[in-house]
């Protein structure tokens, strides 16, 4: 007989669901159809690598939710979520999951006739939207993207505990990667050392792979390792993720093999200063735009904005591939009006890149606290020489 292994107590899931239903009442919604894996996980605890197949959590404004799910995934749902078998509607691979969803919807009473959908979800295709629209006998589909996301942005103590644990794995991964770097060692071995360390510290599903990029590749965003050997004069950009129960921590550092030229030393110092200023600015009550200004301003005054040209940081929390962040929920970027609150979590990765030449970057994962912030990644904040 299976035993429940929920990532959070049932009371926390119930409280999250209640808050969603309160928001639904405010928006006069009878139903909310949730197709985003992170939101389904957040409200129920269900998670699996099988989210590439259709699934939909049907949330009614007053009654218990129902999860429409591929039959093969029912075991994961029964073990990891608070749902019981009566709250799971399965479809076989030869059945139409949209048809199943329509039948579940038809079982619920509709008062206002409004059915909320996540129009920005990567997992609710245009084709499925059209088919569901045609199939509904009653109810109107309306855009209600962001209902769950706005609840996710401030983390609970249990969520923060997972993030802190993930950051311990991140620290270990960075240490292993730096230790593995040496003349004649290829990037594959560095990546393997990194992976071994984060997994041995409890890391599970990653929202995105780590980045190990040496030489000219360090000047490209989101570049990965190859079998090329590391040589004297290589600049290596490392960005290490780890996740515990889908909750992520991230850390970026720059390593140079040999005696770095003046430009790399100077650019590294500017990045670190920008990161330090962002950390100083983060506290409840300031806007994300103000934090961005503190960070970006350092880079702009150095005359290097053209080599930066991105947001200062983005929210962190639970994440499924293809992304490890919550930047679609909140980002630290120019003129952004979001007011920071205690319990928000951000990854702040200022990086300066000369495309086709080299790149340097330094980051921290940060929790907004009552009076400021807590840096939850712990690794020397400096240009590392090997």
VENTA-V792390 format. One record per residue. N is the residue number from 1. PSI is psi in whole degrees, -180 to 180 (999 if undefined). OMEGA is omega in whole degrees, -180 to 180 (NA if undefined). NEAR is the number of other ideal C-beta (glycine too) atoms within 8 Angstrom. Layout:
<<N PSI OMEGA NEAR> <N PSI OMEGA NEAR>>
This chain:
<<1 135 -179 2> <2 154 174 6> <3 143 178 5> <4 136 175 7> <5 59 -176 6> <6 142 180 11> <7 -18 178 9> <8 158 176 10> <9 151 -180 7> <10 -33 -180 8> <11 -36 180 6> <12 -40 176 10> <13 -43 -180 14> <14 -40 180 9> <15 -40 178 8> <16 -45 -180 11> <17 -40 179 11> <18 -41 180 8> <19 -38 176 9> <20 -45 180 14> <21 -35 175 11> <22 -42 178 8> <23 -37 177 11> <24 -42 179 14> <25 -39 179 9> <26 -35 -178 6> <27 6 179 10> <28 50 178 6> <29 134 173 14> <30 -41 -177 14> <31 153 172 15> <32 123 179 13> <33 118 -175 16> <34 119 180 13> <35 -10 -178 13> <36 124 -176 12> <37 -40 180 10> <38 -39 -179 12> <39 -37 176 13> <40 -44 177 15> <41 -45 -178 13> <42 -38 -176 11> <43 -22 -175 14> <44 -29 -173 14> <45 -11 -178 11> <46 131 172 13> <47 151 -177 13> <48 159 174 9> <49 -7 -177 5> <50 21 -178 9> <51 0 173 10> <52 -19 174 4> <53 155 -176 8> <54 134 167 11> <55 151 -177 15> <56 127 173 11> <57 118 -180 15> <58 111 -178 16> <59 121 176 14> <60 153 -174 10> <61 -22 -180 10> <62 -24 -174 4> <63 174 -178 6> <64 144 -179 5> <65 161 177 13> <66 134 179 11> <67 119 174 17> <68 123 -166 15> <69 148 173 13> <70 140 -175 12> <71 -39 -177 9> <72 -17 -177 6> <73 1 -174 12> <74 -33 179 11> <75 -44 177 7> <76 -43 -179 11> <77 -40 -179 15> <78 -29 -178 11> <79 -46 -172 10> <80 -17 -179 12> <81 168 176 11> <82 -3 -177 9> <83 149 172 11> <84 180 -174 6> <85 -29 179 6> <86 -18 -178 4> <87 13 179 9> <88 125 177 13> <89 113 -174 10> <90 151 172 9> <91 144 173 13> <92 162 -177 6> <93 -25 -179 7> <94 -1 180 3> <95 162 179 8> <96 112 -178 6> <97 -28 177 13> <98 -39 176 11> <99 -42 178 9> <100 -42 179 12> <101 -44 179 13> <102 -39 179 12> <103 -37 177 9> <104 -44 179 12> <105 -41 -177 13> <106 -19 -179 8> <107 -17 -176 6> <108 145 175 11> <109 139 178 4> <110 125 179 10> <111 -62 -179 5> <112 -19 178 7> <113 11 -180 9> <114 129 180 12> <115 116 -178 16> <116 141 177 15> <117 156 178 14> <118 90 -175 13> <119 -19 -179 8> <120 2 -179 6> <121 132 176 9> <122 -15 -172 5> <123 14 174 10> <124 94 -172 12> <125 160 176 6> <126 -40 180 5> <127 -45 180 6> <128 -36 176 10> <129 -46 -179 12> <130 -42 -178 8> <131 -40 -180 9> <132 -39 179 13> <133 -42 -179 8> <134 -31 -173 6> <135 -24 -176 9> <136 127 178 11> <137 -27 179 5> <138 158 180 6> <139 147 180 11> <140 131 179 6> <141 126 180 10> <142 149 -178 9> <143 117 177 6> <144 34 180 11> <145 138 175 10> <146 -8 -179 8> <147 -51 -179 13> <148 -39 -177 12> <149 -39 -179 12> <150 -23 174 9> <151 -30 -177 12> <152 -22 -169 14> <153 -33 175 12> <154 122 -173 8> <155 148 175 12> <156 165 176 8> <157 -37 180 6> <158 -39 177 9> <159 -43 180 12> <160 -33 178 12> <161 -41 177 8> <162 -41 -179 12> <163 -43 177 19> <164 -41 178 10> <165 -41 177 10> <166 -38 -180 15> <167 -30 175 15> <168 -39 177 9> <169 -38 177 16> <170 -47 180 17> <171 -43 180 12> <172 -39 179 12> <173 -42 179 18> <174 -43 179 14> <175 -43 -180 10> <176 -41 -180 12> <177 -46 180 17> <178 -44 -180 12> <179 -32 -178 7> <180 -20 -176 12> <181 130 178 12> <182 162 180 8> <183 127 180 8> <184 -13 177 6> <185 134 179 10> <186 163 -176 11> <187 -29 179 13> <188 -43 -178 9> <189 -36 177 9> <190 -46 179 17> <191 -40 180 13> <192 -40 178 9> <193 -42 178 12> <194 -51 -179 17> <195 -44 -179 10> <196 -40 -178 9> <197 -45 -177 14> <198 -37 179 16> <199 -39 179 8> <200 -15 176 7> <201 19 171 11> <202 3 -179 9> <203 139 -179 12> <204 -121 -177 8> <205 130 176 9> <206 142 176 13> <207 -26 178 14> <208 153 -176 8> <209 160 173 6> <210 167 178 15> <211 123 175 10> <212 105 -173 14> <213 121 -177 13> <214 158 175 13> <215 -136 -177 10> <216 -25 -180 8> <217 -23 178 9> <218 -16 177 16> <219 3 179 11> <220 138 178 12> <221 136 174 5> <222 47 176 5> <223 152 -174 9> <224 178 -173 10> <225 165 175 10> <226 -171 180 8> <227 11 -179 5> <228 138 178 8> <229 146 176 7> <230 137 -176 15> <231 165 173 9> <232 134 179 6> <233 4 178 5> <234 134 170 11> <235 128 -174 14> <236 123 179 16> <237 123 -179 16> <238 130 173 16> <239 112 -170 12> <240 122 173 14> <241 161 167 15> <242 155 -178 16> <243 135 173 16> <244 119 -176 13> <245 43 176 8> <246 -4 180 15> <247 127 -167 13> <248 154 165 17> <249 152 -177 17> <250 149 177 16> <251 134 178 16> <252 137 175 13> <253 162 179 12> <254 135 180 18> <255 139 175 13> <256 134 -180 13> <257 108 -178 14> <258 -156 -180 8> <259 110 -174 3> <260 145 175 10> <261 165 -176 5> <262 -41 -177 5> <263 -42 -179 6> <264 -38 177 14> <265 -45 -178 10> <266 -45 -180 8> <267 -38 178 11> <268 -43 179 14> <269 -38 179 9> <270 -43 177 13> <271 -45 -179 16> <272 -40 177 11> <273 -43 179 9> <274 -43 178 13> <275 -44 179 15> <276 -41 -180 9> <277 -36 176 12> <278 -45 -180 17> <279 -42 178 12> <280 -34 -175 7> <281 -22 -173 12> <282 120 176 14> <283 160 177 11> <284 140 176 10> <285 -23 177 5> <286 160 178 10> <287 158 176 10> <288 -32 177 13> <289 -35 178 13> <290 -38 176 9> <291 -43 178 17> <292 -43 -180 16> <293 -41 180 10> <294 -41 -179 12> <295 -55 -176 18> <296 -33 -179 13> <297 -38 178 9> <298 -44 -178 12> <299 -40 178 15> <300 -43 -179 9> <301 -24 176 6> <302 -3 179 7> <303 24 -174 5> <304 16 -176 11> <305 -35 -180 9> <306 -20 178 5> <307 4 -180 8> <308 -75 172 11> <309 60 176 5> <310 179 176 5> <311 158 179 10> <312 -36 -178 12> <313 -178 -176 14> <314 158 -179 12> <315 153 179 13> <316 155 177 15> <317 -136 177 15> <318 140 -176 12> <319 143 174 15> <320 151 175 11> <321 141 23 8> <322 10 -177 5> <323 151 178 8> <324 -4 -176 11> <325 179 176 12> <326 39 -178 13> <327 -23 176 10> <328 -15 177 5> <329 -46 -179 11> <330 137 176 12> <331 147 172 10> <332 98 -175 16> <333 167 -171 10> <334 129 175 8> <335 15 -179 5> <336 130 -174 11> <337 -4 -177 7> <338 130 178 8> <339 126 -178 8> <340 143 179 13> <341 156 176 9> <342 134 180 8> <343 -9 173 10> <344 152 -179 13> <345 135 -178 14> <346 148 166 14> <347 125 -177 13> <348 102 -174 16> <349 70 175 11> <350 128 180 15> <351 143 179 15> <352 126 -174 14> <353 133 170 13> <354 103 -171 9> <355 129 179 6> <356 0 -179 6> <357 -70 -180 6> <358 169 175 11> <359 149 175 14> <360 148 -180 16> <361 151 -180 15> <362 139 -178 15> <363 168 172 16> <364 154 168 13> <365 133 -166 17> <366 134 174 15> <367 131 175 13> <368 125 -178 14> <369 -178 -176 9> <370 -40 -175 5> <371 4 -178 5> <372 -118 178 7> <373 161 177 10> <374 121 175 7> <375 116 -171 9> <376 -2 168 12> <377 142 -175 13> <378 99 177 6> <379 144 -177 9> <380 126 -178 4> <381 78 -177 8> <382 165 172 6> <383 124 -175 12> <384 129 -178 10> <385 137 179 9> <386 999 NA 8>>
